[in-house]
Amino acid sequence: MKNRRVLSLVFILLGCVSLIFSNDAVSTDYLSFTVPESLEIQSTFYKGLKENFIKTDTTNLIESFILQPKGINDFNQEVLSNTYCRIIIEVATAEEFIDNADFAVEFLKASESEKQNLSKIFENAARKEVNVRKFYDVTSQEVGSLHSWRYGYDRASTASTNRGDVHVDKYLIRDKNLTINITASYRISEKQQWVPIIEDFLRNNLSLKSNRFTTQNLSDSMKLYPLYSSKETFLWDSEPNWVYENLGIPEIPNARLYSTAIDPFELFLLKGYTINVSVIVGFENLLLFPASKRSYLSQSKSELLTSLESNTMLPDLRILANQDDYKNNTVTISYKYANPLEPGSIMGEFFVKITQDRKVVITSAEWISSGSNQVKRIIQSIEN
């Protein structure tokens, strides 16, 4: 993912959250709201049933709620068939404090060109996930008494029966050490039914409890976990969710690439960095000797450099380091390119290592200044 907005809003796990439900009111350690009369909170049973068929990434979320038309939890076929509306609320804590007023000023100070670039980033991210019919640029809007960054789009229906296009609005809010992401969506043909309910909920019904927390350091929550199928370890902020793909090499049918799950686009905005760790298994017999390891690392370095230099999405690209250490079986390529949204640069690094048990580890990372320390700690843990 390229061209990210510079914000240091790092997720931290703070333990269990107690929920209090009373007369359709929700109060947690982080927020409170009242459920509109025509909606309900998605039940854990319905959510669990759905997640058997739809993979949902909840990486780093502290708490989340999904509001849906009343009756879905009871599998009311009339409601399931004839209407669509969702309000999704996701809450996280951030490492650094920022007053909501300063968060609003960041957007107001941005030039029109910067705002257009930011809109394009959000649009590109949305188009990777759904069939976007029309995109609505980023604006600033109040949610309750707080300022948010809002953007939206119309998307094609994802239902097998194609019941009509859906409008989606997304809101990002920062205040003190809390971050809240809200996604509100409804079928466009039902606009008159759902827009007043959604607008009233966002304007009058949502309260953040951002003052009760103290800053914590994400570094303290990082732990050592095994690199996939290796005896070596690396620092990560939670149990790695490894996903794999077959490499499709006929001569090595068991060769696979295992990778940590890639962050959703919004998480780069919150963390200030993105990093992916991949482990290739199946090459062990090919990497028995120093000469074969050196040949593999040399080829990897060449291919990575070529991919960087041919990437037209990296303005003013500069290669800062191009190092191989065949004694320790590593290759490092560091680079930077111009941040298109504000003065400064986005930094990046590829790090390739052949472990003692002959697994190939490939680490790719990009960050801005606020994410530098975290990235360096993770990469150093793999180097060592």
VEXROFI-157971 format. One record per residue (C-alpha): residue in three letters; residue number from 1; x negated, y, z negated. Coordinates in Angstrom, 2 decimals. Layout:
% residues N
<Ala NUM <X Y Z>>,
...
% end
This chain:
% residues 384
<Met 1 <0.00 0.00 0.00>>,
<Lys 2 <-1.39 3.34 1.07>>,
<Asn 3 <-0.70 7.00 0.30>>,
<Arg 4 <0.59 6.82 -3.25>>,
<Arg 5 <1.74 9.78 -5.36>>,
<Val 6 <-0.64 10.65 -8.20>>,
<Leu 7 <1.06 9.90 -11.51>>,
<Ser 8 <-0.34 8.11 -14.54>>,
<Leu 9 <2.69 6.35 -15.98>>,
<Val 10 <1.44 2.97 -17.21>>,
<Phe 11 <3.84 0.28 -18.41>>,
<Ile 12 <3.19 -1.14 -21.92>>,
<Leu 13 <4.99 -4.02 -23.57>>,
<Leu 14 <6.27 -2.92 -26.97>>,
<Gly 15 <7.94 -6.12 -28.14>>,
<Cys 16 <11.57 -7.02 -28.54>>,
<Val 17 <14.39 -4.52 -28.15>>,
<Ser 18 <17.52 -4.75 -30.23>>,
<Leu 19 <20.81 -4.18 -28.40>>,
<Ile 20 <23.96 -2.85 -30.01>>,
<Phe 21 <27.19 -3.23 -28.04>>,
<Ser 22 <30.30 -1.53 -29.36>>,
<Asn 23 <33.33 -0.51 -27.31>>,
<Asp 24 <31.32 -0.81 -24.07>>,
<Ala 25 <28.60 1.39 -25.54>>,
<Val 26 <24.96 0.35 -25.28>>,
<Ser 27 <22.24 1.57 -27.61>>,
<Thr 28 <18.66 0.32 -27.61>>,
<Asp 29 <15.37 1.57 -28.93>>,
<Tyr 30 <14.94 3.38 -25.63>>,
<Leu 31 <18.28 4.69 -24.34>>,
<Ser 32 <22.02 4.79 -24.84>>,
<Phe 33 <24.99 4.94 -22.51>>,
<Thr 34 <28.67 4.09 -22.29>>,
<Val 35 <29.83 1.69 -19.60>>,
<Pro 36 <32.42 3.29 -17.27>>,
<Glu 37 <35.90 1.76 -17.46>>,
<Ser 38 <35.73 0.20 -13.99>>,
<Leu 39 <32.28 -1.35 -14.50>>,
<Glu 40 <30.72 -4.02 -16.70>>,
<Ile 41 <27.18 -5.05 -17.66>>,
<Gln 42 <26.06 -8.03 -15.64>>,
<Ser 43 <26.16 -11.06 -17.92>>,
<Thr 44 <23.09 -13.17 -18.57>>,
<Phe 45 <24.94 -16.20 -17.18>>,
<Tyr 46 <25.77 -14.51 -13.87>>,
<Lys 47 <22.27 -13.03 -13.65>>,
<Gly 48 <20.65 -16.39 -14.33>>,
<Leu 49 <22.83 -18.10 -11.73>>,
<Lys 50 <21.94 -15.47 -9.15>>,
<Glu 51 <18.22 -15.68 -9.89>>,
<Asn 52 <18.27 -19.38 -9.02>>,
<Phe 53 <18.79 -18.23 -5.45>>,
<Ile 54 <17.24 -14.76 -5.39>>,
<Lys 55 <13.75 -14.22 -6.76>>,
<Thr 56 <13.75 -11.12 -8.95>>,
<Asp 57 <10.48 -9.45 -9.89>>,
<Thr 58 <10.67 -8.11 -13.45>>,
<Thr 59 <6.93 -7.63 -13.85>>,
<Asn 60 <6.16 -5.14 -16.64>>,
<Leu 61 <9.78 -4.18 -17.28>>,
<Ile 62 <10.62 -3.51 -20.91>>,
<Glu 63 <14.37 -3.59 -20.47>>,
<Ser 64 <16.88 -3.40 -17.65>>,
<Phe 65 <20.64 -3.27 -17.18>>,
<Ile 66 <22.82 -3.89 -14.15>>,
<Leu 67 <26.30 -2.35 -14.05>>,
<Gln 68 <28.71 -3.90 -11.56>>,
<Pro 69 <32.48 -3.83 -10.82>>,
<Lys 70 <34.50 -5.31 -13.65>>,
<Gly 71 <35.51 -8.89 -12.96>>,
<Ile 72 <32.31 -10.19 -11.35>>,
<Asn 73 <31.16 -11.83 -14.59>>,
<Asp 74 <34.42 -13.82 -14.51>>,
<Phe 75 <33.87 -14.66 -10.82>>,
<Asn 76 <37.03 -12.78 -9.83>>,
<Gln 77 <37.17 -13.56 -6.11>>,
<Glu 78 <39.15 -10.44 -5.23>>,
<Val 79 <36.47 -8.23 -6.80>>,
<Leu 80 <33.61 -10.28 -5.36>>,
<Ser 81 <35.11 -10.13 -1.87>>,
<Asn 82 <36.50 -6.62 -1.64>>,
<Thr 83 <34.19 -4.17 -3.40>>,
<Tyr 84 <30.53 -3.38 -3.97>>,
<Cys 85 <28.83 -1.05 -6.47>>,
<Arg 86 <25.72 -1.37 -8.62>>,
<Ile 87 <23.92 0.88 -11.09>>,
<Ile 88 <20.54 -0.58 -12.06>>,
<Ile 89 <18.64 0.98 -14.96>>,
<Glu 90 <15.01 0.00 -15.62>>,
<Val 91 <13.01 1.36 -18.55>>,
<Ala 92 <9.27 1.43 -19.26>>,
<Thr 93 <6.89 3.27 -21.53>>,
<Ala 94 <3.99 5.29 -20.16>>,
<Glu 95 <0.43 5.60 -21.44>>,
<Glu 96 <0.33 9.38 -21.09>>,
<Phe 97 <2.91 11.88 -22.25>>,
<Ile 98 <4.45 14.33 -19.81>>,
<Asp 99 <7.28 16.68 -20.68>>,
<Asn 100 <10.23 16.40 -18.36>>,
<Ala 101 <9.91 20.10 -17.55>>,
<Asp 102 <6.33 19.54 -16.34>>,
<Phe 103 <7.52 16.54 -14.34>>,
<Ala 104 <10.03 18.80 -12.60>>,
<Val 105 <7.39 21.47 -11.96>>,
<Glu 106 <5.16 18.93 -10.19>>,
<Phe 107 <7.81 18.56 -7.52>>,
<Leu 108 <8.63 22.26 -7.33>>,
<Lys 109 <4.94 23.14 -6.85>>,
<Ala 110 <4.51 20.68 -4.00>>,
<Ser 111 <4.35 22.12 -0.50>>,
<Glu 112 <6.90 21.16 2.13>>,
<Ser 113 <4.26 19.07 3.84>>,
<Glu 114 <3.54 17.20 0.58>>,
<Lys 115 <7.24 16.59 0.01>>,
<Gln 116 <7.62 15.27 3.56>>,
<Asn 117 <4.66 12.93 3.05>>,
<Leu 118 <6.13 11.71 -0.24>>,
<Ser 119 <9.48 11.09 1.46>>,
<Lys 120 <7.72 9.14 4.22>>,
<Ile 121 <6.00 6.91 1.65>>,
<Phe 122 <9.32 6.09 -0.01>>,
<Glu 123 <10.96 5.55 3.37>>,
<Asn 124 <8.25 3.16 4.55>>,
<Ala 125 <8.52 1.20 1.30>>,
<Ala 126 <12.30 0.93 1.68>>,
<Arg 127 <12.06 -0.21 5.29>>,
<Lys 128 <9.84 -3.09 4.24>>,
<Glu 129 <12.63 -4.37 1.98>>,
<Val 130 <15.88 -3.67 3.86>>,
<Asn 131 <17.26 -2.56 7.21>>,
<Val 132 <17.39 1.23 6.69>>,
<Arg 133 <19.91 3.01 8.92>>,
<Lys 134 <19.21 6.54 7.65>>,
<Phe 135 <16.82 7.97 5.05>>,
<Tyr 136 <17.43 11.00 2.79>>,
<Asp 137 <14.32 12.93 1.73>>,
<Val 138 <13.11 13.36 -1.84>>,
<Thr 139 <14.76 16.13 -3.84>>,
<Ser 140 <14.89 17.18 -7.48>>,
<Gln 141 <18.13 16.53 -9.36>>,
<Glu 142 <19.26 16.58 -12.96>>,
<Val 143 <20.39 13.34 -14.60>>,
<Gly 144 <22.06 14.30 -17.84>>,
<Ser 145 <19.79 16.98 -19.26>>,
<Leu 146 <16.68 15.60 -17.52>>,
<His 147 <15.08 16.28 -14.17>>,
<Ser 148 <14.60 13.43 -11.72>>,
<Trp 149 <13.07 12.83 -8.34>>,
<Arg 150 <15.80 11.49 -6.07>>,
<Tyr 151 <15.77 9.93 -2.63>>,
<Gly 152 <18.24 7.75 -0.81>>,
<Tyr 153 <19.08 5.74 2.28>>,
<Asp 154 <21.85 3.94 4.07>>,
<Arg 155 <21.12 0.25 4.62>>,
<Ala 156 <22.72 -2.61 6.47>>,
<Ser 157 <24.75 -5.06 4.44>>,
<Thr 158 <22.77 -8.04 3.16>>,
<Ala 159 <25.92 -10.12 2.64>>,
<Ser 160 <26.45 -13.02 5.03>>,
<Thr 161 <29.91 -11.67 5.87>>,
<Asn 162 <28.51 -8.18 6.73>>,
<Arg 163 <31.15 -6.20 4.86>>,
<Gly 164 <29.77 -2.80 5.78>>,
<Asp 165 <26.71 -0.61 5.25>>,
<Val 166 <25.62 0.41 1.76>>,
<His 167 <24.39 3.77 0.50>>,
<Val 168 <21.55 3.72 -2.06>>,
<Asp 169 <20.24 6.52 -4.29>>,
<Lys 170 <17.08 6.11 -6.36>>,
<Tyr 171 <16.06 8.30 -9.29>>,
<Leu 172 <12.69 8.48 -11.07>>,
<Ile 173 <12.67 10.24 -14.46>>,
<Arg 174 <9.75 10.96 -16.80>>,
<Asp 175 <10.00 12.44 -20.28>>,
<Lys 176 <7.44 12.17 -23.08>>,
<Asn 177 <6.27 8.55 -22.97>>,
<Leu 178 <9.27 7.01 -21.24>>,
<Thr 179 <9.92 6.28 -17.60>>,
<Ile 180 <13.34 5.38 -16.28>>,
<Asn 181 <14.18 4.19 -12.78>>,
<Ile 182 <17.82 4.23 -11.69>>,
<Thr 183 <19.23 2.71 -8.51>>,
<Ala 184 <22.85 3.52 -7.67>>,
<Ser 185 <24.45 1.87 -4.66>>,
<Tyr 186 <27.91 1.44 -3.17>>,
<Arg 187 <29.55 0.37 0.08>>,
<Ile 188 <29.89 3.48 2.24>>,
<Ser 189 <33.50 2.68 3.08>>,
<Glu 190 <34.23 2.85 -0.68>>,
<Lys 191 <32.52 6.22 -1.21>>,
<Gln 192 <35.61 7.98 -2.56>>,
<Gln 193 <36.11 5.24 -5.16>>,
<Trp 194 <32.55 5.01 -6.52>>,
<Val 195 <30.81 8.37 -6.09>>,
<Pro 196 <32.83 10.19 -8.80>>,
<Ile 197 <32.17 7.33 -11.25>>,
<Ile 198 <28.45 7.22 -10.51>>,
<Glu 199 <28.05 11.00 -10.65>>,
<Asp 200 <29.88 11.23 -13.98>>,
<Phe 201 <27.75 8.41 -15.41>>,
<Leu 202 <24.49 10.09 -14.39>>,
<Arg 203 <25.57 13.57 -15.42>>,
<Asn 204 <27.17 12.87 -18.79>>,
<Asn 205 <26.55 9.33 -19.89>>,
<Leu 206 <22.86 8.53 -20.14>>,
<Ser 207 <20.54 9.52 -22.99>>,
<Leu 208 <16.82 8.78 -23.38>>,
<Lys 209 <15.18 8.35 -26.79>>,
<Ser 210 <11.72 9.42 -25.77>>,
<Asn 211 <10.51 11.08 -28.96>>,
<Arg 212 <10.37 8.03 -31.24>>,
<Phe 213 <7.31 6.36 -29.71>>,
<Thr 214 <3.59 6.80 -30.08>>,
<Thr 215 <1.09 6.48 -27.29>>,
<Gln 216 <-0.48 3.06 -26.91>>,
<Asn 217 <-3.39 2.04 -24.72>>,
<Leu 218 <-2.68 -0.51 -22.04>>,
<Ser 219 <-6.24 -1.76 -22.44>>,
<Asp 220 <-5.29 -3.15 -25.85>>,
<Ser 221 <-2.57 -5.33 -24.31>>,
<Met 222 <-4.80 -6.91 -21.68>>,
<Lys 223 <-5.86 -10.51 -22.27>>,
<Leu 224 <-8.11 -13.07 -20.63>>,
<Tyr 225 <-6.35 -15.56 -18.37>>,
<Pro 226 <-7.82 -18.34 -16.19>>,
<Leu 227 <-8.42 -17.63 -12.54>>,
<Tyr 228 <-6.21 -20.08 -10.70>>,
<Ser 229 <-7.63 -23.65 -10.96>>,
<Ser 230 <-10.96 -22.25 -12.18>>,
<Lys 231 <-12.77 -22.45 -15.51>>,
<Glu 232 <-13.54 -18.74 -15.24>>,
<Thr 233 <-11.25 -16.03 -16.59>>,
<Phe 234 <-10.20 -12.44 -15.89>>,
<Leu 235 <-8.41 -9.63 -17.71>>,
<Trp 236 <-4.74 -9.14 -16.85>>,
<Asp 237 <-1.86 -7.39 -18.59>>,
<Ser 238 <0.49 -10.41 -18.67>>,
<Glu 239 <0.62 -14.07 -17.68>>,
<Pro 240 <-0.31 -14.03 -13.94>>,
<Asn 241 <2.49 -14.95 -11.58>>,
<Trp 242 <0.54 -16.84 -8.90>>,
<Val 243 <2.12 -17.18 -5.47>>,
<Tyr 244 <0.49 -19.24 -2.74>>,
<Glu 245 <0.36 -19.79 0.98>>,
<Asn 246 <-1.21 -22.57 3.01>>,
<Leu 247 <-4.15 -21.33 5.07>>,
<Gly 248 <-3.21 -23.57 7.98>>,
<Ile 249 <-6.69 -24.96 8.65>>,
<Pro 250 <-6.28 -28.40 10.26>>,
<Glu 251 <-9.72 -29.55 9.09>>,
<Ile 252 <-8.92 -28.53 5.49>>,
<Pro 253 <-5.20 -29.27 5.02>>,
<Asn 254 <-5.36 -28.63 1.26>>,
<Ala 255 <-6.82 -25.11 1.63>>,
<Arg 256 <-4.55 -22.58 -0.08>>,
<Leu 257 <-4.63 -18.94 -1.08>>,
<Tyr 258 <-3.22 -18.19 -4.55>>,
<Ser 259 <-2.54 -14.52 -5.31>>,
<Thr 260 <-1.22 -12.48 -8.18>>,
<Ala 261 <2.22 -11.12 -7.36>>,
<Ile 262 <1.96 -7.76 -5.59>>,
<Asp 263 <3.37 -4.82 -7.52>>,
<Pro 264 <6.52 -3.19 -6.20>>,
<Phe 265 <5.75 0.17 -4.64>>,
<Glu 266 <7.20 2.10 -7.56>>,
<Leu 267 <4.70 0.56 -9.98>>,
<Phe 268 <1.74 2.23 -8.30>>,
<Leu 269 <3.46 5.55 -8.94>>,
<Leu 270 <3.76 4.58 -12.59>>,
<Lys 271 <0.36 2.98 -13.18>>,
<Gly 272 <-2.03 5.04 -11.05>>,
<Tyr 273 <-3.54 1.92 -9.48>>,
<Thr 274 <-2.74 -1.29 -7.67>>,
<Ile 275 <-4.87 -4.43 -7.79>>,
<Asn 276 <-4.49 -7.88 -6.32>>,
<Val 277 <-6.53 -10.95 -7.26>>,
<Ser 278 <-6.59 -13.95 -4.91>>,
<Val 279 <-8.21 -17.36 -5.33>>,
<Ile 280 <-8.94 -19.67 -2.40>>,
<Val 281 <-9.02 -23.37 -3.25>>,
<Gly 282 <-10.00 -26.19 -0.90>>,
<Phe 283 <-13.37 -24.83 0.26>>,
<Glu 284 <-15.35 -26.45 -2.55>>,
<Asn 285 <-17.02 -29.06 -0.32>>,
<Leu 286 <-18.01 -26.40 2.20>>,
<Leu 287 <-19.72 -24.29 -0.47>>,
<Leu 288 <-22.05 -26.88 -1.96>>,
<Phe 289 <-25.29 -25.24 -0.83>>,
<Pro 290 <-26.76 -21.71 -1.14>>,
<Ala 291 <-26.95 -21.33 2.63>>,
<Ser 292 <-23.26 -22.09 3.13>>,
<Lys 293 <-22.29 -19.69 0.33>>,
<Arg 294 <-24.41 -16.95 1.85>>,
<Ser 295 <-22.90 -17.54 5.29>>,
<Tyr 296 <-19.36 -17.37 3.89>>,
<Leu 297 <-20.03 -14.15 1.95>>,
<Ser 298 <-21.71 -12.51 4.94>>,
<Gln 299 <-18.77 -13.33 7.18>>,
<Ser 300 <-16.30 -12.09 4.55>>,
<Lys 301 <-18.14 -8.78 4.24>>,
<Ser 302 <-18.14 -8.29 8.00>>,
<Glu 303 <-14.42 -8.97 8.30>>,
<Leu 304 <-13.52 -6.67 5.41>>,
<Leu 305 <-15.58 -3.81 6.83>>,
<Thr 306 <-13.97 -4.26 10.23>>,
<Ser 307 <-10.48 -4.20 8.74>>,
<Leu 308 <-11.26 -1.00 6.84>>,
<Glu 309 <-12.86 0.86 9.72>>,
<Ser 310 <-10.06 -0.04 12.11>>,
<Asn 311 <-7.31 1.06 9.70>>,
<Thr 312 <-5.85 4.30 11.06>>,
<Met 313 <-3.84 4.88 7.86>>,
<Leu 314 <-6.95 5.89 5.88>>,
<Pro 315 <-7.72 9.56 6.68>>,
<Asp 316 <-11.36 10.65 6.29>>,
<Leu 317 <-12.44 7.14 5.29>>,
<Arg 318 <-15.91 6.88 3.77>>,
<Ile 319 <-17.69 3.63 2.87>>,
<Leu 320 <-19.40 4.31 -0.47>>,
<Ala 321 <-21.02 0.93 -1.10>>,
<Asn 322 <-21.68 -2.14 0.99>>,
<Gln 323 <-23.56 -4.53 -1.24>>,
<Asp 324 <-24.24 -8.24 -1.24>>,
<Asp 325 <-25.77 -10.13 -4.13>>,
<Tyr 326 <-26.42 -13.63 -2.85>>,
<Lys 327 <-28.14 -14.63 -6.08>>,
<Asn 328 <-24.87 -14.15 -7.95>>,
<Asn 329 <-22.69 -15.02 -4.94>>,
<Thr 330 <-20.86 -11.69 -4.71>>,
<Val 331 <-20.03 -9.00 -2.17>>,
<Thr 332 <-18.82 -5.48 -3.04>>,
<Ile 333 <-17.39 -2.89 -0.65>>,
<Ser 334 <-16.31 0.46 -2.12>>,
<Tyr 335 <-14.61 3.23 -0.18>>,
<Lys 336 <-12.48 6.33 -0.48>>,
<Tyr 337 <-10.13 8.28 1.74>>,
<Ala 338 <-8.30 11.59 1.55>>,
<Asn 339 <-5.17 11.71 -0.56>>,
<Pro 340 <-2.59 13.16 1.87>>,
<Leu 341 <-0.35 14.45 -0.91>>,
<Glu 342 <-2.70 16.58 -2.98>>,
<Pro 343 <-6.37 17.55 -3.21>>,
<Gly 344 <-8.60 14.63 -4.05>>,
<Ser 345 <-9.26 11.10 -2.94>>,
<Ile 346 <-7.86 7.61 -3.30>>,
<Met 347 <-10.59 5.14 -4.24>>,
<Gly 348 <-10.72 1.52 -3.19>>,
<Glu 349 <-12.81 -1.60 -3.62>>,
<Phe 350 <-13.08 -5.15 -2.32>>,
<Phe 351 <-14.95 -7.62 -4.50>>,
<Val 352 <-15.60 -11.18 -3.34>>,
<Lys 353 <-17.11 -13.84 -5.57>>,
<Ile 354 <-17.79 -17.56 -5.35>>,
<Thr 355 <-17.34 -18.96 -8.83>>,
<Gln 356 <-19.43 -21.62 -10.54>>,
<Asp 357 <-16.78 -24.20 -9.62>>,
<Arg 358 <-16.88 -22.96 -5.98>>,
<Lys 359 <-13.54 -21.19 -5.87>>,
<Val 360 <-13.47 -18.02 -3.74>>,
<Val 361 <-12.11 -14.98 -5.60>>,
<Ile 362 <-11.10 -11.89 -3.60>>,
<Thr 363 <-10.15 -8.74 -5.49>>,
<Ser 364 <-8.71 -5.70 -3.73>>,
<Ala 365 <-7.85 -2.50 -5.58>>,
<Glu 366 <-6.93 1.11 -4.97>>,
<Trp 367 <-6.57 3.83 -7.56>>,
<Ile 368 <-6.63 7.50 -8.40>>,
<Ser 369 <-8.40 9.00 -11.42>>,
<Ser 370 <-5.77 8.00 -13.99>>,
<Gly 371 <-6.05 4.32 -13.06>>,
<Ser 372 <-9.85 4.14 -12.79>>,
<Asn 373 <-10.61 2.67 -16.22>>,
<Gln 374 <-8.08 -0.15 -15.90>>,
<Val 375 <-9.30 -1.20 -12.46>>,
<Lys 376 <-12.95 -1.18 -13.54>>,
<Arg 377 <-12.23 -3.34 -16.59>>,
<Ile 378 <-10.40 -5.94 -14.52>>,
<Ile 379 <-13.07 -6.10 -11.81>>,
<Gln 380 <-15.87 -6.26 -14.39>>,
<Ser 381 <-14.14 -9.16 -16.11>>,
<Ile 382 <-14.23 -11.06 -12.80>>,
<Glu 383 <-17.84 -10.08 -12.10>>,
<Asn 384 <-18.94 -11.48 -15.45>>,
% end
